[in-house]
């Protein structure tokens, strides 16, 4: 899929909130939803076909997240430009916030950026994305609504020549209120290989969005990673959305209540 085209791009276009008043307890983020490149960045010196690869986005993740959000009356917050411009799921001090090389591919347009150019990308996309999540979560908690934060991603079947056997991975830190029942529910399907902190874990610094918005508030959180060949078409996306919705619906409602100091 080639990148989308727009005539103009601004910070107000860099994040999309769907169903902001969703009555469900889940809030989904899709940090790598799009491979869109704003016109001013061209293709960052890459052949256009490279923007279809995982280096530019998480293929299939957004359609799954949208189906899940609709089924669960959940809010969905999505980043609307390629992570090659800036990765919204990385802290500002991360080496791969703006990748000069990704999965062995050199990104010419990301080399030798000035401090001003880096800050412009932060202002364009990173800051609006996190401000949107912050506002949604703040509004929900202010209204006394149970809130669970889940980020939806996809991963490649092969990484640097190594085959990844998992169909899905559930990534979590020491808070397992969502992760444990999700893992149990998915493992109940005998044909699924479920990764627990595979193919990534929080120590890989891929858990930033949840660390920033859920953990300081004691909100239940987890990250879903689906192998992208499983969700390459609409049928696979519908299957996985249905499977994950079924799994999430089975989680007890009390798992959506923020931790108290005594629970930590």
C-alpha positions in Angstrom: 0.0 0.0 0.0 1.5 3.3 -1.0 1.4 6.2 1.4 -1.7 8.3 1.5 -1.7 11.7 -0.2 -2.8 15.1 1.2 -2.4 18.6 0.0 -1.3 19.9 3.3 -0.4 18.6 6.7 -0.4 20.2 10.1 -0.2 19.2 13.8 -4.0 19.2 13.9 -3.9 16.4 11.2 -1.4 14.3 13.0 -3.7 12.6 15.4 -7.3 11.3 15.1 -9.6 10.5 18.0 -12.6 8.2 17.2 -15.5 8.0 19.5 -14.1 10.3 22.2 -17.1 9.8 24.4 -17.1 6.0 24.2 -18.9 4.4 27.1 -16.7 1.3 27.2 -13.9 0.9 29.7 -11.2 0.5 27.1 -9.2 3.2 25.4 -7.1 2.0 22.4 -4.1 3.7 20.9 -2.6 2.9 17.6 0.8 4.5 17.7 2.0 3.3 14.3 -1.3 3.4 12.4 -0.3 5.1 9.2 2.5 5.2 6.6 1.5 8.7 5.5 4.4 11.0 4.7 3.6 14.8 4.7 4.5 16.4 1.4 7.3 18.4 2.9 9.2 15.2 3.8 8.8 13.5 0.4 9.7 9.9 1.0 12.7 10.8 3.2 14.9 9.7 0.3 13.5 6.2 0.2 11.9 4.5 -2.8 8.1 4.8 -2.5 7.7 1.1 -2.2 9.7 1.1 1.1 6.8 3.0 2.7 4.7 -0.2 2.5 7.1 -2.0 4.8 7.0 -2.4 8.6 9.8 0.3 8.9 7.1 2.9 8.1 4.1 1.7 10.1 2.4 -1.4 11.6 0.5 -2.9 8.7 -3.0 -4.2 9.6 -3.0 -2.8 13.1 -5.3 0.1 12.5 -8.2 -1.8 10.9 -8.1 -4.3 13.8 -8.0 -1.4 16.3 -11.0 0.3 14.6 -13.1 -2.9 14.6 -12.3 -3.5 18.3 -13.1 0.1 19.3 -16.5 -0.1 17.4 -17.4 -3.4 19.0 -16.5 -2.3 22.5 -17.8 1.3 22.3 -14.2 2.3 23.0 -12.2 5.5 22.2 -9.4 5.1 19.7 -6.5 7.5 19.3 -4.3 7.0 16.3 -1.1 8.6 15.0 -1.7 9.7 11.5 1.8 9.8 9.9 4.6 7.5 9.4 6.9 6.6 12.3 9.8 7.3 10.0 9.1 11.0 10.5 9.0 10.4 14.3 8.0 7.5 16.5 5.3 8.5 18.9 5.8 5.3 21.0 9.3 6.4 22.0 10.6 8.8 24.7 12.1 12.0 23.5 15.6 10.8 24.5 15.4 7.5 22.6 18.0 6.8 19.9 15.3 5.6 17.6 12.8 8.5 18.1 13.8 9.5 14.6 15.5 6.5 13.0 18.5 7.0 10.8 18.5 3.3 10.1 15.5 1.0 10.6 15.6 -2.8 10.2 18.9 -2.4 8.3 17.5 0.2 5.9 19.2 3.6 5.9 16.7 6.5 6.0 18.5 9.3 4.2 16.1 12.1 5.1 16.6 11.4 8.8 20.4 11.9 8.9 22.1 15.0 10.3 19.0 16.7 11.5 19.4 20.0 13.3 17.9 20.5 16.8 15.4 22.8 15.2 14.4 20.1 12.6 14.0 17.5 15.4 11.9 19.9 17.5 9.7 20.7 14.5 8.9 17.0 14.1 8.1 16.7 17.8 5.8 19.6 17.6 4.2 18.3 14.4 3.3 14.8 15.6 4.7 13.5 18.9 3.3 16.3 21.1 -0.3 16.3 19.6 -0.5 12.6 19.9 0.4 12.5 23.5 -1.7 15.6 24.3 -4.7 13.8 22.8 -4.2 10.7 24.9 -3.7 12.9 28.0 -6.9 14.8 27.4 -9.0 11.6 26.8 -7.7 9.9 29.9 -8.0 13.1 32.1 -11.6 13.6 31.0 -12.6 10.0 31.7 -11.0 9.9 35.1 -12.5 13.3 35.9 -15.9 11.8 35.1 -15.2 8.7 37.3 -15.2 6.3 34.4 -13.1 3.0 34.6 -10.3 3.2 32.1 -8.0 0.6 30.7 -5.4 1.6 28.1 -4.4 -0.8 25.4 -2.0 -0.1 22.5 -2.5 -2.1 19.3 0.5 -3.0 17.1 1.7 -5.5 14.5 5.1 -7.2 14.0 6.9 -8.9 11.1 7.0 -12.7 10.7 10.8 -12.6 10.1 13.2 -10.1 11.7 16.8 -10.0 10.6 16.5 -13.5 9.2 14.9 -15.0 12.4 11.4 -16.5 12.1 9.0 -15.4 14.8 6.6 -18.2 15.7 4.0 -16.3 17.7 0.7 -15.4 16.2 0.2 -12.7 18.8 2.1 -11.3 21.7 0.9 -9.6 24.9 3.4 -7.1 26.3 3.2 -6.0 29.9 5.2 -4.8 32.8 4.6 -5.8 36.5 0.9 -4.8 36.2 -0.8 -8.0 34.8 -4.5 -7.1 35.5 -5.2 -7.0 31.8 -2.3 -9.0 30.5 -2.8 -12.2 32.5 -6.5 -12.8 31.6 -5.7 -11.8 28.0 -2.9 -14.3 27.8 -5.0 -17.0 29.4 -8.0 -16.3 27.1 -5.8 -16.4 24.0 -4.0 -19.5 25.1 -7.4 -21.3 25.4 -7.3 -21.4 21.6 -5.2 -24.5 20.9 -3.9 -23.4 17.5 -2.6 -20.0 18.7 1.0 -19.5 19.7 0.9 -16.6 22.2 4.0 -14.7 23.1 4.4 -13.3 26.6 6.6 -10.3 26.3 7.4 -11.6 22.9 8.5 -10.5 20.3 9.2 -7.4 22.5 9.1 -6.4 26.1 9.1 -3.2 28.0 12.9 -3.4 28.4 13.1 -2.8 24.6 11.6 0.7 25.3 8.5 -0.1 23.2 6.1 0.4 26.1 6.4 4.2 26.2 2.9 5.3 25.5 1.5 3.1 28.3 4.3 4.1 30.7 3.6 7.7 30.1 -0.2 7.7 30.3 -1.3 4.6 32.3 1.3 3.7 34.8 1.6 7.0 36.7 -2.2 6.8 37.2 -2.3 3.2 38.1 -4.5 2.4 35.1 -4.6 -1.2 33.8 -2.7 -1.4 30.6 -1.2 -3.8 28.0 0.2 -3.9 24.5 -1.1 -6.2 21.8 1.3 -7.3 19.0 -0.2 -9.2 16.1 2.0 -10.9 13.5 1.2 -8.9 10.4 0.8 -11.8 8.0 -2.2 -12.7 10.2 -3.9 -9.4 9.5 -2.9 -8.7 5.9 -6.5 -8.7 4.6 -9.9 -7.8 5.8 -10.8 -11.4 6.7 -7.8 -11.7 8.9 -8.4 -8.3 10.5 -12.0 -9.2 11.2 -11.0 -12.6 12.7 -8.4 -11.1 15.0 -10.6 -8.2 16.1 -13.3 -10.7 17.0 -10.9 -12.9 18.9 -9.5 -10.0 20.9 -12.9 -8.5 21.6 -14.1 -11.8 22.9 -11.0 -12.0 25.1 -11.4 -8.4 26.4 -15.1 -8.8 27.2 -14.3 -11.8 29.4 -12.0 -9.7 31.7 -13.8 -8.9 35.0 -15.0 -5.3 35.2 -12.9 -4.7 38.4 -9.8 -5.0 36.3 -10.7 -1.6 34.9 -10.4 0.2 38.3 -7.2 2.2 38.9 -4.9 0.9 41.5 -4.9 2.4 44.9 -1.7 3.1 46.8 -2.3 -0.1 48.8 -2.6 -2.2 45.6 0.7 -1.2 44.2 
